[in-house]
Amino acid sequence: MNFTAITHSVVSLFIIILVGFYGSKKKIITPELNKGLTDILIKIALPFMIVSSFMFSYDDSIKYNVIKTFYYSLGAYAVMAAVSYIMLTPVKGEKRTVLHFANIFVNTGYVGFPILNSVFGAEGVIYGSIFNVFFVIFVWTYGIMLYSGNLEKGYLKKEIKSLLMNPSIIAVVIGITMMSLEIEIEGALLTSIKSIGSITGPISMFIIGVILSNIKLKNYLKDWTIYYGILIKSVIIPIVIYLLSLLLKDNSKAVYSIVIMTAMPASAMTSILAENFNKEREFAAIIVSATTLISLLTVPVLIKLIM
């Protein structure tokens, strides 16, 4: 995929973000409607997109890459956590917590999957889905521990049960089962699954537009931690991941997909959990919004670099 096509894909997503921004400002997309859109995205559209991504002809190399992606994803999270922990030494207090969370947990669903789909098609979404499995696991364990300061007795057991019922996790299990058993779906069912999954991108961008419409950036223009956090999240970590990926000497789409995913903006969960635990709520929202805007520039450059 050439650079022009990549740019067009990202710009098209940005245009949809602007539509969501407009809809929020004009009260067309109300907070209640946005909550509904988020539920549709997470519980319906995204799982269908994940399942549909497994519905194409495989060769042995793709199956092998799926296995490798588990290791690559786990390694990527370990590197992101280590780099973030070291680089955030100058930042203190709750802002450090927010930034550390933002550096590790990227926006897989709202931005990552649509971009991987644009760049690599269904195969890229498969590898991104594996990466997302670790996102779901870690965000509800390590992520909660970051914001709460600890894991209460019995919490981990309860969350593990919840993880197993997460729609995205179930979708990955279904997809891997279909791939392993070479199950083929055709006709109206196939069309329906792909059609529902295809709304993931537009809904995701609408939601981001709504988030951006509610942020007062001018209140944080003099906060150096904002700029420092963005630099780490959007530039330093992706570069480190990319350089380490070169050591693998693996030019597969699996590696490229993981590198691209680590360059995604901060997850909306950064802001959601900050709100829930009452820790730098506006600061967290700024980080999510700012890294989303910056990614419109940094992600195309990274994709051009690795391809």
C-alpha positions as MATLAB code, in Angstrom:
seq = 'MNFTAITHSVVSLFIIILVGFYGSKKKIITPELNKGLTDILIKIALPFMIVSSFMFSYDDSIKYNVIKTFYYSLGAYAVMAAVSYIMLTPVKGEKRTVLHFANIFVNTGYVGFPILNSVFGAEGVIYGSIFNVFFVIFVWTYGIMLYSGNLEKGYLKKEIKSLLMNPSIIAVVIGITMMSLEIEIEGALLTSIKSIGSITGPISMFIIGVILSNIKLKNYLKDWTIYYGILIKSVIIPIVIYLLSLLLKDNSKAVYSIVIMTAMPASAMTSILAENFNKEREFAAIIVSATTLISLLTVPVLIKLIM';
ca = [
       0.000    0.000    0.000;
       1.606    3.279   -1.089;
       1.937    6.372    1.061;
      -0.792    8.235   -0.826;
      -3.296    5.466   -0.171;
      -2.326    5.378    3.509;
      -2.731    9.140    3.784;
      -6.129    8.967    2.102;
      -7.252    6.284    4.563;
      -6.187    8.307    7.601;
      -7.590   11.573    6.223;
     -10.919    9.853    5.526;
     -11.052    8.775    9.162;
     -10.260   12.339   10.229;
     -13.132   13.668    8.123;
     -15.500   11.316    9.921;
     -14.080   12.593   13.232;
     -14.997   16.116   12.130;
     -18.543   14.957   11.420;
     -18.734   13.512   14.937;
     -17.314   16.768   16.310;
     -19.964   18.740   14.418;
     -22.723   16.400   15.556;
     -21.723   16.841   19.185;
     -21.465   20.627   18.971;
     -24.900   20.830   17.342;
     -26.367   18.507   20.014;
     -27.239   15.955   17.331;
     -25.057   13.405   19.122;
     -26.081   13.817   22.757;
     -24.196   12.228   25.689;
     -26.896    9.550   25.869;
     -26.636    8.820   22.146;
     -22.850    8.721   22.367;
     -23.104    6.194   25.196;
     -25.354    4.106   22.963;
     -22.902    4.361   20.081;
     -20.094    3.231   22.382;
     -22.107    0.203   23.494;
     -22.910   -0.691   19.886;
     -19.246   -0.374   18.968;
     -17.819   -2.454   21.811;
     -20.572   -5.060   22.168;
     -21.710   -5.529   18.567;
     -19.786   -3.892   15.709;
     -16.209   -4.575   16.850;
     -16.789   -8.273   17.674;
     -18.436   -8.755   14.270;
     -15.501   -7.022   12.579;
     -13.068   -9.313   14.406;
     -14.994  -12.451   13.401;
     -15.321  -11.274    9.793;
     -11.569  -10.655    9.625;
     -10.996  -14.404    9.990;
     -13.242  -15.142    6.984;
     -10.822  -15.455    4.100;
      -8.531  -18.071    2.611;
      -5.515  -18.862    4.754;
      -2.146  -20.298    4.011;
       0.207  -21.865    6.513;
       2.210  -18.641    6.865;
      -0.816  -16.745    8.214;
      -1.570  -19.463   10.741;
       2.063  -19.398   11.835;
       1.968  -15.599   12.089;
      -1.074  -15.777   14.361;
       0.947  -17.872   16.800;
       3.900  -15.488   16.591;
       1.617  -12.517   17.172;
       0.851  -13.749   20.690;
       4.558  -13.501   21.542;
       5.043  -10.231   19.676;
       2.073   -8.637   21.424;
       3.197   -9.704   24.886;
       6.698   -8.402   24.155;
       5.315   -5.091   22.872;
       3.346   -4.504   26.062;
       6.412   -5.294   28.177;
       8.529   -2.822   26.202;
       5.875   -0.086   26.329;
       5.567   -0.495   30.104;
       9.343   -0.431   30.639;
      10.006    2.584   28.406;
       7.085    4.479   29.930;
       8.184    3.751   33.505;
      11.718    5.004   32.835;
      10.792    8.050   30.756;
       8.150    9.272   33.220;
      10.612    9.606   36.094;
      10.387   13.451   36.009;
       6.574   13.381   36.300;
       5.084   13.000   39.771;
       1.733   12.238   41.359;
      -1.492   11.377   39.617;
      -0.368   12.801   36.280;
       2.336   10.134   36.193;
      -0.346    7.474   36.720;
      -2.467    8.835   33.878;
       0.467    9.124   31.480;
       1.784    5.658   32.307;
      -1.632    4.152   31.633;
      -1.957    6.136   28.382;
       1.467    4.968   27.186;
       0.655    1.297   27.661;
      -2.992    1.092   26.657;
      -3.563    2.284   23.110;
      -6.759    2.870   21.196;
      -7.170   -0.523   19.573;
     -10.897   -0.445   18.847;
     -11.644    3.147   17.875;
      -8.552    3.776   15.748;
      -6.306    0.715   15.582;
      -8.638   -1.716   13.826;
      -9.918    0.745   11.200;
      -6.337    1.713   10.298;
      -5.083   -1.885   10.169;
      -8.066   -2.731    8.001;
      -7.190    0.148    5.684;
      -3.526   -0.861    5.445;
      -3.519   -4.670    5.526;
      -7.162   -5.628    5.157;
      -8.638   -8.577    7.055;
      -5.230  -10.118    7.769;
      -4.104   -7.021    9.664;
      -7.271   -7.066   11.773;
      -6.528  -10.668   12.760;
      -3.128   -9.719   14.162;
      -4.613   -6.624   15.773;
      -7.241   -8.827   17.418;
      -4.522  -10.882   19.108;
      -2.915   -7.658   20.343;
      -6.322   -6.580   21.633;
      -6.666   -9.777   23.689;
      -3.735   -8.638   25.828;
      -5.189   -5.132   25.978;
      -8.405   -6.435   27.506;
      -6.555   -8.678   29.967;
      -4.057   -6.077   31.132;
      -6.394   -3.087   31.298;
      -8.644   -4.842   33.808;
      -5.761   -6.070   35.939;
      -2.620   -3.945   35.730;
      -4.578   -0.911   34.527;
      -6.982   -1.024   37.458;
      -4.074   -1.530   39.826;
      -2.431    1.649   38.496;
      -5.483    3.804   39.188;
      -6.604    2.153   42.414;
      -3.151    1.530   43.848;
      -3.898   -2.148   44.489;
      -6.110   -5.081   43.644;
      -8.666   -5.766   46.337;
      -9.129   -9.301   47.592;
     -11.345  -11.247   45.229;
     -11.165   -8.578   42.531;
      -8.852  -10.494   40.220;
     -11.017  -13.616   40.302;
     -14.114  -11.578   39.520;
     -12.434   -9.775   36.622;
     -11.091  -12.977   35.102;
     -14.684  -14.221   34.858;
     -15.659  -10.910   33.264;
     -12.762  -11.115   30.795;
     -13.909  -14.492   29.552;
     -17.277  -12.971   28.646;
     -15.820   -9.892   26.919;
     -17.345   -9.689   23.382;
     -13.964   -9.056   21.725;
     -12.349  -12.020   23.486;
     -15.261  -14.265   22.462;
     -14.942  -12.998   18.878;
     -11.228  -13.874   18.790;
     -11.944  -17.373   20.134;
     -14.633  -17.871   17.487;
     -12.309  -16.583   14.766;
      -9.365  -18.773   15.783;
     -11.688  -21.800   16.011;
     -12.986  -21.122   12.500;
      -9.441  -20.776   11.207;
      -8.195  -23.928   12.947;
     -11.124  -26.091   11.811;
     -11.238  -24.405    8.368;
     -14.902  -23.555    8.792;
     -16.284  -21.541    5.875;
     -19.337  -19.292    6.111;
     -21.122  -18.243    2.925;
     -24.240  -16.567    1.654;
     -26.465  -14.226    3.622;
     -24.790  -14.986    6.958;
     -21.386  -13.992    5.616;
     -22.773  -10.782    4.102;
     -24.540   -9.879    7.349;
     -21.474  -10.453    9.514;
     -19.265   -8.330    7.247;
     -21.875   -5.587    6.943;
     -22.237   -5.236   10.712;
     -18.465   -5.287   11.177;
     -18.002   -2.571    8.540;
     -19.717    0.061   10.715;
     -16.883   -0.167   13.272;
     -14.773    2.509   11.584;
     -17.437    5.237   11.196;
     -18.858    4.738   14.697;
     -15.350    4.794   16.178;
     -14.524    8.078   14.513;
     -17.844    9.621   15.572;
     -17.056    8.783   19.201;
     -13.599   10.342   18.975;
     -15.136   13.477   17.455;
     -17.501   13.736   20.410;
     -14.592   13.372   22.863;
     -12.657   16.126   21.110;
     -15.665   18.454   21.099;
     -15.853   18.479   24.901;
     -12.240   19.388   25.680;
     -11.008   22.880   26.603;
      -7.430   22.678   25.359;
      -6.521   26.268   26.203;
      -6.583   25.493   29.925;
      -3.623   23.142   29.525;
      -1.427   24.870   26.957;
       1.233   25.768   29.568;
       1.414   22.315   31.192;
       4.762   20.812   30.148;
       3.695   17.303   31.165;
       1.129   17.329   28.352;
       3.821   17.854   25.711;
       6.239   15.481   27.380;
       3.585   12.783   27.636;
       2.612   13.197   23.980;
       6.287   12.949   22.947;
       6.714    9.667   24.813;
       3.421    8.170   23.655;
       3.392    9.247   20.031;
       7.095    9.330   19.117;
       9.531    7.664   21.515;
       7.639    4.421   22.238;
       6.755    3.693   18.567;
      10.368    4.350   17.532;
      11.723    2.030   20.235;
       9.244   -0.692   19.242;
      10.130   -0.261   15.571;
      13.885   -0.451   16.199;
      13.461   -3.575   18.321;
      11.281   -5.133   15.627;
      14.202   -4.831   13.206;
      16.151   -7.252   15.399;
      13.530   -9.917   14.656;
      14.395   -9.788   10.945;
      10.762  -10.617   10.282;
       9.083   -8.630    7.511;
       5.658  -10.180    7.975;
       2.417   -8.237    8.305;
       2.180   -9.649   11.829;
       5.196   -7.628   12.987;
       4.125   -4.522   11.110;
       0.624   -4.748   12.553;
       1.926   -4.858   16.130;
       4.302   -1.944   15.505;
       1.434    0.100   14.058;
      -0.839   -0.762   16.989;
       1.716    0.500   19.522;
       1.672    3.855   17.721;
      -2.056    4.326   18.209;
      -3.252    7.178   20.467;
      -4.099    6.703   24.127;
      -7.135    4.531   24.791;
     -10.396    6.156   25.804;
     -10.116    3.953   28.913;
      -7.461    6.417   30.101;
     -10.162    9.026   30.536;
     -12.914    6.619   31.626;
     -10.894    5.171   34.528;
      -9.562    8.595   35.512;
     -13.180    9.693   35.819;
     -14.076    6.569   37.759;
     -11.215    6.915   40.259;
     -11.344   10.735   40.282;
      -7.702   11.179   39.261;
      -6.818   14.085   36.944;
      -9.983   13.645   34.890;
      -9.539   16.640   32.578;
      -5.825   15.945   32.198;
      -6.632   12.392   31.080;
      -9.191   13.639   28.559;
      -6.625   16.067   27.149;
      -4.080   13.273   26.710;
      -6.601   11.084   24.889;
      -7.672   13.943   22.623;
      -4.187   15.314   21.937;
      -2.627   11.939   21.116;
      -5.561   11.230   18.815;
      -4.945   14.441   16.895;
      -1.176   13.897   16.762;
      -1.637   10.333   15.516;
      -3.168   11.720   12.329;
       0.379   12.870   11.505;
       2.620   10.347   13.232;
       0.865    7.121   12.186;
       1.089    7.730    8.407;
       4.781    8.594    8.809;
       5.425    5.401   10.780;
       3.545    3.279    8.230;
       5.601    4.838    5.451;
       8.787    4.080    7.421;
       8.095    0.390    7.994;
       6.641   -0.479    4.599;
];
